[in-house]
Amino acid sequence: MRVAVVDIGTNSTRLLVAAVTNGKVRQIERRTNVTRLGEGVDKSGRLLDAAIERVLSTCADYRHLIDRHSVNRTVAVLTAAVRDAENGPELEAALRKRFGFEAKTISGDREARLTFLGATNARPHPDRPILVVDIGGGSTEFVVGTRGEVGFHVSTQVGSVRYTERTLHSDPPTKEEVDECRVAIRSEIERSVPADVRQSAGDGIAVAGTPTQFAAVDQQLEPYDPQQVDGYRLSLTSCERILAELSSLPLEERRRVTGLHPDRAPAIIAGGVILVETMGAFGLDSVEASEHDILEGAALDAAGAKIAPG
């Protein structure tokens, strides 16, 4: 079955066109655009008109790409920014009307389950529980499971865009601002994930823009190469070093860091804080960066894979 999935997140809008056969996902087309849909949502509770237009313009381009492939289904999953916004249903309706997407705002629980499925589907299942952390712009999902089964999952209000707007006001941010960000995020992780769950995870997979960008920066990749990023081991020491470097640079200099996409620069510091504080809270010396995430999980779901409700 050939499916297209559009993931409309707080910071980026992404597309996957894939063939799904016997529970395996073969990528045909993949695109990412930073659209900043969640800009100002944490404070106002509404999606900005300009942000909506950025998403709709990107989806118009994606519609043309999708039409080049004979897909059986096109689904759109809308996540934290739309969940939080009082006018989120308007965007969902526009995606259905303008582009014919099967658009749905999914719960944080379902987002966590789909992400775990996408991140672990093509990997051997270890005997010991593994953490999948999905660092988004408006939320971060923590999922712990083993052998393809989710044991614990939670969706939190920890997000790179959200905490940039809440805590990092200077350019570059002051040490006090970064420390405040770290304390707030670590507290939220420890409040949301019980200690016994955190201690049970023997390894970690980190998905979405922050860990893949950190993997690219650590390898100084120019241009970005997903094959060198997927499966790359990020040590806590390297992540702390990269975070310290990025935190010391004003925005325009961050945009020029080798391996970092310029559009990711505004929210990358808070994203890096989420990454390092997650590793610290779970007692992990390293995590594996993954290119496989909710897009693959939603593709499997669209093709009829059985997903536990959530």
C-alpha positions in Angstrom: 0.0 0.0 0.0 1.3 3.5 -0.9 0.6 6.2 1.6 1.4 9.9 2.2 1.7 11.3 5.7 1.9 15.0 6.5 3.1 15.7 10.1 2.0 19.3 11.1 4.1 20.0 14.2 4.7 23.1 16.3 8.0 24.0 14.5 8.0 22.1 11.2 5.7 20.6 8.6 6.9 17.3 7.1 6.0 14.9 4.4 6.6 11.2 3.9 5.4 9.3 0.9 6.1 5.6 1.4 5.2 2.1 0.3 4.1 -0.1 3.2 4.5 -3.9 2.6 4.3 -6.6 5.3 4.8 -4.1 8.1 7.9 -2.5 6.5 8.0 1.1 5.4 10.0 2.0 2.2 10.5 5.7 1.8 9.8 7.2 -1.6 9.7 10.9 -0.8 10.5 12.9 2.4 10.5 16.6 2.9 10.7 19.0 5.9 9.9 22.7 6.1 10.2 24.8 9.2 6.9 26.6 9.4 6.8 27.7 13.1 3.1 27.0 13.5 3.4 27.3 17.3 4.7 30.8 17.2 3.1 32.6 20.2 0.6 29.8 20.9 1.9 29.3 24.5 1.1 32.8 25.4 -2.0 33.6 23.2 -3.7 30.2 22.9 -4.3 30.9 19.2 -2.5 30.0 15.9 -1.3 33.2 14.2 -2.8 33.9 10.7 0.7 34.2 9.3 1.7 30.8 10.8 -1.4 29.2 9.4 -0.5 30.6 5.9 3.0 29.2 6.2 1.6 25.8 6.8 -1.0 25.9 4.1 1.6 27.2 1.6 3.9 24.3 2.4 1.0 21.8 2.2 0.1 23.2 -1.3 3.6 22.2 -2.4 3.3 18.8 -0.7 0.0 18.2 -2.5 1.8 18.6 -5.8 4.5 16.2 -4.7 1.9 13.6 -3.5 0.0 13.8 -6.8 3.1 12.6 -8.6 2.8 9.3 -6.8 -0.2 6.9 -6.9 -1.0 6.9 -3.2 -3.9 5.0 -1.7 -4.3 7.3 1.3 -3.1 10.7 2.4 -3.3 11.5 6.1 -2.3 14.5 8.1 -1.5 14.3 11.8 -1.7 17.6 13.8 0.0 17.7 17.2 0.8 20.0 20.1 0.3 23.5 18.6 -3.1 22.6 17.2 -4.1 20.7 20.4 -3.3 23.9 22.4 -4.9 26.4 20.1 -8.6 27.4 20.3 -8.6 27.9 16.5 -6.9 24.6 15.8 -10.1 23.0 14.3 -10.1 25.7 11.6 -6.7 24.6 10.3 -7.8 21.0 10.4 -10.9 21.8 8.4 -8.8 23.8 5.9 -6.5 20.9 5.3 -9.5 18.7 4.5 -11.2 21.2 2.2 -8.2 22.6 0.3 -6.1 19.5 -0.1 -8.3 16.5 0.6 -6.1 15.3 3.5 -7.5 12.9 6.1 -6.6 15.5 8.7 -6.9 14.7 12.4 -5.6 16.4 15.6 -4.2 13.5 17.6 -3.9 13.2 21.3 -0.5 13.3 23.0 -1.0 9.6 24.0 -1.5 8.6 20.3 1.4 10.8 19.2 3.6 8.9 21.7 2.4 5.4 20.5 2.9 6.3 16.8 6.3 7.7 17.4 7.4 4.5 19.3 6.1 2.4 16.5 7.9 4.4 13.9 11.2 4.6 15.8 11.4 0.9 16.7 9.7 -0.9 13.8 12.8 -1.5 11.7 15.1 -2.2 14.7 15.7 -5.3 16.7 13.7 -5.4 19.9 15.9 -5.5 23.0 15.0 -7.5 26.0 15.5 -4.5 28.3 13.1 -1.5 28.0 14.2 1.2 25.6 13.3 4.9 25.8 12.0 6.7 22.7 12.0 10.5 23.2 10.3 12.8 20.6 11.5 16.4 21.1 8.9 18.6 19.5 8.4 22.3 19.4 5.3 22.3 21.6 5.5 18.9 23.4 7.9 16.1 24.1 6.8 12.5 24.3 8.5 9.9 26.5 7.8 6.3 25.6 9.3 3.3 27.3 8.7 -0.2 26.0 10.3 -3.5 24.8 9.8 -5.9 22.0 7.4 -3.5 20.2 5.1 -3.2 23.2 4.6 0.2 24.9 5.0 -0.1 28.7 4.8 3.6 29.6 4.1 6.7 27.7 3.4 10.3 28.4 3.1 13.5 26.4 4.4 16.6 28.2 4.3 20.4 27.7 8.0 20.4 27.3 8.8 21.8 23.9 11.7 23.6 22.2 9.6 26.5 20.9 7.5 26.7 24.1 10.6 26.9 26.4 12.4 29.2 24.1 9.5 31.7 24.4 9.2 31.1 28.1 12.8 31.3 29.3 15.4 32.3 26.6 14.8 36.0 26.1 18.3 37.3 25.4 20.5 36.9 22.3 22.5 34.9 23.1 20.7 33.7 26.2 22.3 34.5 29.5 23.7 31.7 31.7 20.9 32.4 34.1 18.3 32.0 31.4 19.8 28.7 30.3 20.0 27.5 33.9 16.4 28.4 34.5 15.4 26.5 31.3 17.4 23.5 32.5 15.9 23.4 35.9 12.3 23.8 34.6 12.7 21.1 32.0 14.4 18.6 34.4 11.7 19.2 36.9 8.9 18.6 34.4 10.6 15.4 33.2 11.0 14.0 36.7 7.4 15.0 37.5 6.0 13.3 34.4 8.0 10.1 34.3 8.3 8.0 37.5 11.8 7.2 38.8 11.3 3.5 38.4 10.4 4.0 34.7 13.4 6.2 34.1 15.7 3.7 35.8 14.3 0.8 33.7 15.4 2.2 30.3 18.6 0.5 29.1 19.0 2.6 26.0 17.4 5.5 24.2 16.4 6.6 20.7 15.9 10.3 20.2 13.8 11.5 17.3 12.9 14.8 15.6 14.8 17.9 14.7 16.9 18.5 17.8 18.7 15.1 18.0 19.2 14.8 14.2 20.6 18.3 14.1 22.9 17.6 17.0 24.1 14.5 15.2 24.8 16.5 12.1 26.7 19.2 14.1 28.7 16.6 16.0 29.8 15.1 12.6 30.1 18.6 10.9 27.9 17.4 8.1 27.6 19.8 5.2 25.3 19.1 3.5 23.0 17.1 5.8 23.1 13.4 5.1 20.3 11.4 6.7 22.2 8.1 6.2 25.0 9.4 8.4 22.5 10.8 11.0 20.2 7.8 11.3 21.6 5.5 14.0 24.4 7.9 15.0 25.3 7.6 18.7 25.2 10.9 20.6 27.1 10.9 23.8 26.0 13.1 26.7 29.4 14.7 26.7 29.1 15.7 23.1 25.6 17.0 23.6 26.7 19.1 26.6 29.6 20.5 24.5 27.3 21.3 21.5 24.7 22.9 23.8 27.4 25.1 25.4 28.7 26.2 22.0 25.2 27.0 20.6 24.2 28.8 23.8 27.2 31.1 23.5 26.3 32.3 20.0 23.8 35.0 19.0 21.1 33.8 16.6 22.8 35.0 13.4 26.0 33.1 14.3 24.1 30.0 15.3 22.6 30.0 11.8 26.1 29.5 10.4 27.2 26.6 12.6 28.3 23.7 10.3 25.7 20.9 10.4 22.8 23.1 11.7 20.0 24.1 9.4 19.6 27.9 9.7 15.9 27.6 10.2 16.5 25.3 13.3 18.7 27.9 15.0 16.0 29.9 16.9 14.7 26.9 19.0 17.8 24.6 19.0 19.1 25.7 22.4 15.9 24.8 24.3 15.8 21.6 22.2 19.3 20.8 23.3 18.4 21.4 26.9 15.5 18.9 26.6 17.9 16.4 25.1 20.6 16.6 27.7 18.2 16.8 30.6 16.4 13.7 29.3 19.6 11.8 29.1 20.5 12.9 32.6 17.1 12.1 34.1 17.1 8.6 32.5 20.8 7.9 33.4 21.8 7.4 29.8 25.4 8.1 28.7 24.3 8.2 25.0 21.3 7.9 22.8 20.8 6.9 19.2 19.6 9.6 16.8 16.8 8.4 14.5 15.4 9.6 11.2 12.4 7.3 11.8 9.6 8.7 13.9 5.9 9.5 13.9 5.9 9.7 10.1 6.7 6.0 9.8 4.3 5.2 12.6 1.5 7.1 11.0 2.3 5.4 7.6 2.0 2.0 9.2 -1.3 3.0 10.9 -2.7 4.3 7.6 -1.8 1.0 5.9 -3.8 -0.9 8.5 -1.2 -1.8 11.1 -2.8 -2.4 14.5 -2.1 0.5 16.9 -3.2 0.3 20.5 -5.7 3.1 21.3 -4.5 6.3 22.9 
